[in-house]
Amino acid sequence: MRIKKVSPSELLGRPLNEIEKRYAPKELYISGSMKIPLPGPRVAIVGTRSPSEQGKRDAMEITKKLVEQGVIIVSGLARGIDTVAHKTAIEYGGKTIAVLGTPLNKVYPKENKSLQDLIMREHLAVTQYPIGCITKPKHFVLRNRTMALLSDASIIVEAGETSGVISQGWETLRLGKPLFLWKLLMGRDLGWAKDMMRYGALKLKNIKDVDFVIEEIFPALEGTVDIKGLEIKI
Amino acid sequence: MIRLLEIRYASLLSYCPRDSSEKGEIAKRVMRAIKNESPVSSKFGELFASEFIAKTLKEIIDKDENFKDFLGENPVLIPVPRHSPIKKYSLWPSLQIAKAMEREGIGTVRPILERIEAVPRSSMSSPESRPSPTTHYKSMAIKRIPTISRDVILVDDLVTRGHTFIASAWHVCEAFPDVEVRAFAAMRTVSNRLEFKELFDPVIGRITYRPEYDDCLRRPS
């Protein structure tokens, strides 16, 4: 396992703006074969650890559609929706990034060891926690903020009233990036989902609506936009 | 409610959502950089998008009398709200641009307009179902400050039809009836691919409200 230490700015290939800097970790530890700075666009697909069968099917469909457009799938390697997102991306020939709440030499949950190994070999695993760091529950919350930073948009597929993805949703909105809530979240009377809609989260009613996600993230912003060669004519 | 029927506007850059030529793609990337406050590498070096806009605008003011007259002497810069309410420490591209303009000596920022209720985003609405100026007006509020006696420039990242600008102007005119309100957008949307020339395309024009349709026409488009 080869681990490299990079700053978020090196990973994204651009300096962070003042809003991004507020909660960005100082350094990140990465392992994998993806090129650095990261290619794009990247969309986070996240959700509950105990999804319904419908939730799993929907996460799979959404992931498949994005992968077909060349989108890199970001998730947190947790049980449930995260695992479906990573596995579907790999199965359909796409690329995936796992943002972990543990150091790179630890696996949580244990059943995802082979998936994490594969991602660390052929895709990319990222964490803000160095080897030796004792994992605490709050690390997974902070990991979700980092996931929002590294993604161009986030989609929450299915979650409960106290899901860990809530922090990711708010951070996505704070960073001014598009946050999409999948239809399964509607009609469940989730207070946080209603609040997020009030603050600009967008509803995805069906798989066709994933086109809106694609419209929002293309053309990909990879590093700094270069217009040095263009003349300002007045 | 004071319904201004027309305001003057200026913009620096342009992009066309339907143009996928090389020029069109560059313009779209710059549009995304402005919306995300990402860096742009130009003849000024690597700067965040807001700083790049402010420096370019400063250069134009120094060379072009029309732009200098348009902006006036030390105007009050009021950033236009995003499409939904925002929490503290959130990205607000219009505020970033206004602050960068202030640092270049182009006016004084007063972030007094706020969104109190989300409106549908243009990107997820068909042209006919985009929020009207009246919908925008009802979804915003103005924070009272003692007084504004100078000209006001509304600042936004992107102008499409001008609905947000005209609704913002209504609020400002209602609170401060004696000031003249104009609008500045970093970038304008050119819907017709044949009318899109290039990224740098500074214009001064007008946004006209049509009460019979509750919409706006922006010229040049």
Contacts between the chains, C-beta under 8 A, distances in Angstrom:
chain1	res1	chain2	res2	distance
A	14	B	38	6.2
A	14	B	39	5.1
A	15	B	39	5.8
A	15	B	46	7.6
A	15	B	48	7.8
A	17	B	36	7.9
A	17	B	37	4.4
A	17	B	38	7.2
A	17	B	48	5.7
A	17	B	91	7.4
A	17	B	96	7.9
A	19	B	37	7.0
A	19	B	89	6.7
A	19	B	90	6.9
A	19	B	91	4.5
A	22	B	89	5.9
A	170	B	87	7.8
A	173	B	86	7.8
A	173	B	87	7.6
A	173	B	90	6.9
A	174	B	87	6.5
A	174	B	89	6.5
A	174	B	90	4.6
A	174	B	91	7.1
A	175	B	90	7.8
A	175	B	91	5.9
A	176	B	35	7.1
A	176	B	36	6.5
A	176	B	37	7.4
A	176	B	82	7.7
A	176	B	90	6.7
A	176	B	91	3.2
A	176	B	92	7.6
A	176	B	93	6.9
A	177	B	36	7.3
A	197	B	118	7.1
A	198	B	84	7.0
A	198	B	85	6.6
A	198	B	117	7.7
A	198	B	118	5.9
A	199	B	84	5.4
A	199	B	85	5.8
A	199	B	86	6.9
A	199	B	87	6.8
A	199	B	118	7.2
A	200	B	82	7.0
A	200	B	83	6.4
A	200	B	84	3.3
A	200	B	85	7.7
A	200	B	86	7.6
A	200	B	118	5.8
A	200	B	121	7.9
A	202	B	121	6.9
A	202	B	124	6.2
A	212	B	123	6.9
A	212	B	124	5.4
A	215	B	123	6.1
A	216	B	123	6.6
A	219	B	25	5.6
A	219	B	28	5.3
A	219	B	29	5.3
A	219	B	32	7.0
A	221	B	29	6.6
A	221	B	32	5.1
A	221	B	33	6.5
A	221	B	36	6.5
A	221	B	38	5.7
A	224	B	38	7.3
A	224	B	39	4.4
A	224	B	40	6.7
A	224	B	41	4.8
A	224	B	46	5.7
A	225	B	26	7.7
A	225	B	29	4.8
A	225	B	30	5.6
A	225	B	32	7.8
A	225	B	33	4.6
A	225	B	38	6.8
A	225	B	39	7.3
A	225	B	40	4.9
A	225	B	41	6.9
A	226	B	40	8.0
A	226	B	41	4.6
A	227	B	26	6.4
A	227	B	30	6.5
A	227	B	40	6.3
A	227	B	41	6.9
A	227	B	42	5.2
A	227	B	199	6.9
A	228	B	41	5.6
A	228	B	42	6.0
A	228	B	43	6.4
A	230	B	26	7.5
A	230	B	42	7.5
A	230	B	198	7.9
A	230	B	199	6.2
A	230	B	200	6.5
A	231	B	200	7.4
A	232	B	43	7.7
A	232	B	56	6.1
A	232	B	59	6.8
A	232	B	60	7.6
A	232	B	200	5.2
A	233	B	200	6.2
A	234	B	59	7.9
A	234	B	60	5.7
A	234	B	63	5.2
A	234	B	64	5.4
A	234	B	202	6.7
